[in-house]
Amino acid sequence: MLAETDVVIVGGGLAGLAAARRLHRAGVPWRLLEASGRLGGRVATDAVDGYLLDRGFQVLNTAYPRLGTLLDVDSLELGWFTSGVLVRRGDRLDRLVNPLREPGGAPGTALAGIGSLLDRIRFAALATGCATLPKSRLLTAPETTTEAALRRAGLSDTIIEELLRPFLSGVLIDRELETSSHVLAMILRSFARGRIGLPARGMAALPRAVAEPLPADLIELDTPVAEVAPGRVRTQAGDIGCRAVVVAVDPPAAGTLLPTLARVRMHSYTTYYHSTPDAPLDEPILLVDGDRREMVANTVVVSNAAPTYAPTGWHLVATSVVGPSAPPEPAIRRELDRLYGRSTADWTHLTTVEVPDALPAAPPPQRRLRKPVALGDGLFVAGDHRDSPSIQGALASGWRTAGAVLAELRAVG
């Protein structure tokens, strides 16, 4: 079969789009095939009655290194969250913030009732080390689970169970904190170095911005791929010949197209969206449950950070639960009454978004967070399951995979 293009990219999520951008920049012919009717993969936004509802609560961190390569972050018109959390414990709310971002909040953070002062000093030292040490040193440190790493840092059960487990479970989609300590180090690094925000037009603005410089005629939507093989991609419309194939679909689908890949376990979560005429908080800050009830991972008034997420005069609240079992909405509402310390009787339940394959699990060993992307015979795989489980991991993996493709094409001439 004659090659119709040099590279076929299967999948139009962030990894596939990043790969396309690098190939396009290098002047290598490519085509991208996406099974659905839109780009973005797991990053999507639905506009419903004036609300912007992301497919599960997600945020963008400006410290992700690959972002600046692919887009102008300012063009997303980000609305910002407070660099910190509120913790509900019984009748009190404790506010803990990053003192480097909000020096005025440092005294309150130091005096917060979460763990001991020594706990907070030790956690600050851990986060500072992750922010300032070279990445190579962080990724060659002895690897363990996230929970073991927190205990190795000398943190008490109290601060782990009342602050770090609820907070990190929402970030990692991992209530047990079995995720690699190398992933934790990169997460803490990005939180310490960057700001957290939401695009004014929803998280779907991110893949749109990555795709914007690409020629539309090289991207085919509604084009499922049935099979890949060296030098060939099979679709319902027929076979496409090529010199290399990049499989950049989600891990379960990648395992179907590339059976030799090791199976990737996926973490799931559910986000409940409510609207309310009166915001239960005035601040754009994440609220977590320090009462160890283990139902709600976090809740936040999204529209406090990005007012465009709700119609004028209304507010949007996103509440996330980790795990495959989604509690009924009335049970969540009762938890929200307790967490916000006020009745939610006048709130309207907009929708519940279940994301069964939200992030790939990343237990140790992950080593340097870079799994092989070249499978031989011109077959390549990209996605956050090849790097870190995150938006940064997806973008970095796509970029790295395209680099491996370019090197192979140059080698064979």
C-alpha positions in Angstrom: 0.0 0.0 0.0 1.3 3.4 -0.9 1.6 5.9 1.9 -1.0 8.6 1.6 0.7 10.7 4.3 3.7 10.4 6.5 1.9 10.1 9.9 -1.7 9.3 10.9 -2.6 10.4 14.4 -5.5 8.4 15.9 -7.3 10.6 18.5 -7.9 14.3 18.8 -7.4 14.8 22.6 -4.7 16.9 24.0 -1.9 14.3 23.3 -3.0 13.9 19.7 -3.2 17.7 19.1 0.2 18.3 20.7 1.7 15.6 18.4 0.1 17.2 15.4 1.4 20.7 16.4 5.0 19.4 16.5 4.7 17.4 13.3 3.2 20.4 11.5 5.9 22.7 12.8 8.5 20.3 11.4 6.8 20.3 8.0 5.9 16.5 8.1 2.7 15.5 6.3 0.1 14.2 8.8 -3.6 13.5 9.2 -5.6 13.3 12.5 -8.6 11.0 12.9 -11.0 11.6 15.7 -13.9 9.2 16.4 -16.2 11.7 18.0 -17.6 14.9 16.6 -15.3 17.2 18.6 -11.7 17.7 19.6 -10.4 17.6 23.2 -10.9 14.0 24.4 -11.5 14.1 28.2 -11.4 17.9 28.2 -14.8 19.2 27.2 -17.4 21.8 28.1 -21.2 21.8 27.6 -23.1 25.1 27.4 -26.5 24.6 29.0 -29.0 27.4 29.6 -26.2 30.0 30.1 -24.0 27.8 32.3 -20.7 26.3 31.2 -20.4 22.7 32.5 -17.1 21.1 32.1 -17.0 17.3 31.8 -16.0 16.9 35.4 -14.5 19.7 37.5 -11.1 20.5 36.0 -8.6 23.4 36.3 -5.6 24.7 34.4 -2.3 25.3 36.1 -0.1 28.0 34.5 3.1 26.2 35.7 2.5 23.3 33.2 5.7 23.6 31.1 4.2 22.5 27.8 1.5 25.2 27.8 3.7 28.0 26.7 5.0 26.0 23.7 1.5 25.5 22.4 -0.6 28.6 23.1 -0.8 32.0 24.6 -2.2 31.4 28.0 -3.5 35.0 28.3 -5.8 34.3 25.3 -7.8 32.0 27.5 -8.8 34.9 29.7 -8.4 32.8 32.9 -10.3 33.5 36.0 -8.3 32.7 39.1 -8.8 30.5 42.2 -7.3 31.4 45.6 -4.1 29.5 46.1 -5.3 27.6 49.1 -8.2 25.6 50.6 -11.0 25.9 53.2 -11.3 22.9 55.5 -14.6 22.1 57.2 -14.2 20.5 60.6 -17.4 20.5 62.7 -18.6 24.0 63.2 -15.4 25.7 62.0 -13.8 26.6 58.7 -10.0 26.9 58.5 -8.5 28.8 55.7 -5.0 27.7 54.6 -3.3 29.6 51.7 0.1 29.7 49.9 1.8 32.5 51.8 4.0 33.2 48.7 0.8 34.0 46.8 -1.1 35.6 49.6 1.3 37.0 52.3 -1.7 38.5 54.2 -3.1 35.0 54.8 0.1 33.6 56.3 -0.8 34.3 60.0 -4.2 32.6 59.6 -2.5 29.6 57.9 0.1 29.3 60.7 -2.6 29.4 63.3 -5.1 27.1 61.6 -6.3 24.2 63.6 -5.3 21.6 61.0 -2.6 19.4 62.5 0.2 21.1 64.5 2.4 24.0 63.7 5.2 21.5 63.1 3.0 19.7 60.6 2.5 22.9 58.6 6.2 23.7 58.7 7.0 20.2 57.5 4.5 20.4 54.7 5.8 23.8 53.6 9.3 22.4 53.5 8.1 19.4 51.4 6.3 21.8 48.9 9.3 24.2 48.8 11.6 21.3 48.0 9.4 20.2 45.2 9.3 23.7 43.8 13.0 24.5 44.0 14.9 21.3 43.5 15.8 20.2 39.9 13.3 17.9 38.4 16.0 15.3 37.8 16.6 15.1 41.5 12.9 14.8 42.3 12.4 12.1 39.8 15.4 10.0 40.9 14.5 10.2 44.6 13.4 6.9 46.2 9.9 6.2 45.0 6.9 5.2 47.1 3.2 5.9 47.3 1.9 9.4 48.0 0.6 8.4 51.4 4.0 6.9 52.3 5.8 10.0 51.1 3.6 12.3 53.3 4.4 10.1 56.3 8.1 10.0 55.4 8.0 13.8 55.5 7.0 13.5 59.2 3.3 14.6 58.8 0.8 13.5 61.3 -2.4 11.4 60.8 -4.4 14.5 61.6 -3.1 16.7 58.8 -3.1 13.8 56.3 -6.6 12.8 57.1 -8.2 16.2 57.6 -6.4 18.1 54.8 -4.1 16.3 52.5 -6.1 13.2 51.8 -9.3 15.1 50.9 -7.4 17.7 48.9 -5.1 15.3 47.0 -7.8 12.7 46.4 -9.6 15.3 44.2 -6.3 16.2 42.4 -5.1 12.7 41.8 -8.6 11.0 41.7 -7.2 8.6 44.2 -8.7 8.4 47.7 -6.2 5.8 48.8 -3.2 8.0 47.8 -1.6 5.0 46.1 -0.2 7.3 43.4 3.6 7.5 42.9 5.5 10.0 45.0 7.1 11.1 41.8 3.7 12.2 40.5 3.1 13.9 43.9 6.4 15.8 43.6 5.4 17.2 40.2 1.9 18.1 41.4 3.3 20.0 44.4 5.8 21.7 42.1 3.2 22.9 39.8 0.9 24.2 42.6 3.8 26.1 44.2 5.0 27.6 40.9 1.8 28.3 39.1 -1.7 29.8 39.4 -4.9 27.8 39.1 -7.6 29.1 36.8 -10.5 28.5 34.4 -10.8 29.7 30.8 -13.6 32.2 30.4 -15.2 30.0 27.7 -14.8 26.7 29.6 -12.0 24.1 29.7 -12.9 23.2 26.1 -11.1 26.4 25.2 -7.8 24.7 25.9 -7.9 22.0 23.1 -9.4 24.6 20.8 -6.4 26.9 21.4 -4.0 24.0 20.8 -5.7 23.1 17.6 -6.2 26.6 16.3 -3.0 26.8 14.2 -3.6 23.5 12.5 -5.2 23.2 9.0 -8.8 22.1 9.4 -8.6 19.9 6.3 -6.1 17.6 8.0 -8.4 16.8 10.9 -11.3 14.3 10.3 -14.0 14.2 12.9 -16.6 11.4 13.3 -13.9 8.9 11.9 -13.6 5.9 14.2 -10.5 3.7 13.6 -11.1 0.0 13.6 -7.5 -1.2 13.4 -3.9 0.0 13.2 -1.0 -1.9 11.8 2.5 -1.0 10.5 2.0 1.4 7.6 -1.8 1.2 7.7 -4.9 2.6 9.6 -8.3 1.0 8.9 -11.5 3.1 9.0 -15.0 2.5 7.9 -14.2 4.5 4.7 -11.2 2.3 3.9 -7.5 2.0 4.7 -5.0 4.9 4.9 -1.4 4.2 4.1 1.3 5.9 6.1 4.9 5.7 7.3 4.0 6.0 11.0 0.9 5.7 13.3 0.5 7.6 16.6 -2.3 6.1 18.8 -3.4 9.0 21.0 -6.7 7.7 22.3 -7.7 7.1 25.9 -6.0 4.1 27.6 -8.8 1.6 27.3 -9.2 2.3 23.6 -5.4 2.3 23.1 -5.3 -1.2 24.6 -7.9 -2.3 22.0 -5.9 -0.9 19.1 -2.5 -2.0 20.5 -3.1 -5.3 22.3 0.5 -5.6 23.3 0.2 -2.5 25.6 -0.1 -3.3 29.3 -3.5 -2.7 30.7 -4.0 0.7 32.4 -6.3 0.9 35.4 -8.4 4.1 35.3 -9.7 6.3 38.2 -13.2 7.6 38.0 -15.1 10.5 39.6 -18.4 12.3 39.5 -19.1 16.1 39.5 -22.5 17.5 40.6 -23.4 20.9 39.3 -25.8 23.1 41.2 -27.0 26.7 40.5 -28.0 29.1 43.2 -29.0 32.8 43.3 -26.8 33.4 46.4 -23.2 32.2 46.5 -22.5 30.2 49.7 -19.0 31.7 49.7 -17.7 35.0 48.3 -14.2 33.6 47.6 -13.0 31.4 44.7 -11.5 28.8 46.9 -11.8 25.0 47.1 -13.7 23.7 50.2 -12.7 20.2 51.4 -14.1 17.9 54.1 -11.9 17.6 57.1 -14.5 15.6 59.1 -13.3 12.3 57.5 -16.7 11.4 56.1 -15.1 10.5 52.7 -18.0 11.3 50.4 -17.3 14.7 48.9 -13.7 15.3 47.8 -14.2 19.0 47.2 -16.7 21.6 46.3 -16.3 25.1 44.9 -18.3 28.1 43.7 -16.9 28.0 40.1 -18.5 31.3 39.1 -16.5 33.1 41.8 -13.4 32.4 39.8 -14.9 32.6 36.3 -18.2 34.6 36.3 -18.8 33.5 32.6 -19.6 30.0 33.9 -23.1 31.2 35.1 -25.8 33.6 33.9 -25.8 37.1 35.4 -27.3 37.0 38.9 -26.7 33.3 39.4 -23.8 31.1 40.7 -22.5 27.7 39.7 -21.3 25.2 42.3 -19.3 22.1 41.4 -19.0 19.3 43.8 -16.7 16.3 43.1 -16.8 12.7 44.4 -13.9 10.2 43.8 -14.6 6.6 42.9 -16.9 4.6 40.7 -20.0 4.8 42.9 -21.9 8.0 42.5 -24.1 8.8 45.5 -27.7 10.1 44.8 -27.9 13.9 44.5 -30.0 14.3 47.7 -27.2 12.7 49.7 -24.7 15.2 48.1 -27.0 18.1 48.9 -27.1 17.0 52.6 -23.3 17.0 52.6 -23.3 20.5 51.0 -25.6 21.8 53.8 -23.0 20.7 56.3 -19.9 21.8 54.4 -21.2 25.3 53.5 -23.0 25.7 56.9 -26.2 26.8 55.2 -29.3 25.3 53.6 -29.2 24.4 49.9 -32.9 24.0 49.6 -33.1 26.8 47.1 -30.4 25.3 44.9 -31.2 23.8 41.5 -29.5 20.5 40.5 -28.3 21.2 36.9 -26.7 17.8 36.1 -24.5 15.1 37.3 -21.4 14.3 35.2 -19.9 10.8 35.6 -16.4 10.4 34.3 -15.6 6.7 34.5 -12.1 7.0 32.9 -10.9 10.3 34.3 -7.2 9.7 34.9 -4.9 6.7 34.6 -3.8 5.2 37.9 -0.1 5.8 38.5 1.1 3.6 41.3 4.8 3.1 41.9 7.0 2.4 40.1 6.6 5.3 37.6 10.3 6.1 37.7 10.9 9.3 35.7 7.3 9.5 34.5 8.3 8.7 30.9 7.2 5.3 29.5 8.2 4.2 26.1 6.2 5.7 23.2 7.9 3.9 20.2 6.5 0.4 19.9 8.4 -0.6 16.8 7.4 -1.0 13.1 6.3 2.6 12.9 3.8 2.3 15.7 3.7 4.9 18.5 1.5 5.6 21.5 0.8 8.9 23.3 -1.3 10.0 26.2 -1.1 10.9 29.9 -0.7 7.2 30.6 2.8 7.5 29.1 3.8 10.5 31.2 2.1 11.9 34.3 -1.7 11.6 34.8 -2.6 15.3 34.0 -3.2 17.8 31.3 0.5 18.5 31.4 1.2 14.8 31.0 -1.1 14.5 27.9 0.5 17.6 26.2 4.0 16.5 27.1 3.5 13.0 25.9 2.1 14.1 22.5 5.0 16.4 22.0 7.5 13.8 23.0 5.9 11.1 20.8 6.0 13.4 17.8 9.7 13.9 18.5 10.2 10.1 18.5 8.3 9.9 15.2 10.5 12.6 13.6 13.6 10.9 14.7 12.5 7.6 13.2 11.4 9.1 9.9 14.7 10.9 9.6 16.6 7.7 10.4 14.9 5.7 7.7 15.0 8.5 5.1 
